[in-house]
Amino acid sequence: MEHITNKIARMAQEAKTRREAKAKREAETAKIIPLLPCWGKGQRGVPNEMVRSALFSVKNKKQARAYLEGVPIVVVGDGRISYRGQELRQDDEDVWLQIMHEAKARPLGKCVEFKPYALLKAVGWAIKGQSYQRLQISLERMVATALTVSSHRLGKSVTLPLIQKFERDHGGGPWKVWISSEMVVLFGDVHYTRLEWEMRHQLGPIAKWLHGLYSSHARPYPMKVETLWKGSGSADGLLKTFKANLKRALNELKAVGFLSDWRIEGNLVYVMRAEKKA
């Protein structure tokens, strides 16, 4: 009987040792495998430098997309961005935000699978053939990019594609993307913005860009109309034209409950964020 008891105790100790060794290996692996920060189901995360820039412009589909050859992108505040590739718009940002949301539970550099139907629903596009093609083109566009970000907090320049690789299954299976492991550097621990996803769906291009910009500041500060004009990548040729569109976008943000109020005094735009509901 004593022999059996000792054997059971030894087996229990060996099992415990194996569990502890496995936990240690997983902990060590977690230290070297880059993971994106965790945000809520109803949120989407984006690095501050990106959401405060004209990387994803507010131009509409009627305007031809230019090819940018490593040109500087306007950033509102700290940081510098240059970009090589076809011009990106707010609809590309919707796709990228959802892709990053799908990727956040996985080690970066690993395959992220998704059903195109589900992604179209997530970004609010109509479920039809044209939307599948639009999604494919957007993903291909973001593969063929070179984004360079530098800022004081990074202490260096980082160049990478928005999407490292994209595969489309011709037999109706899931589509696959890969995100560079270096992408985690742009997010950092706290240098990213959480966007309210359903609220974003209700907004037009300029309002979406403003929603991202103002979400990136706990207390938005007054900004010049010209700063917002350039920072949004607007194609409006005249400042007064943009100013009229800006007012409509600010009213959109108020209507969805993001802003409690706004005003323009002279050339400065003042906004007040609405209190978040408990």
Helices and strands as residue ranges (DSSP letters): H 2-32, E 43-47, H 48-51, E 56-57, E 67-73, E 80-86, E 88-89, H 90-103, E 111-114, H 116-123, H 129-143, E 146-151, E 156-160, E 165-167, E 175-178, H 183-187, E 192-196, H 197-201, H 205-215, E 223-224, H 225-231, H 239-255, E 259-265, E 268-273
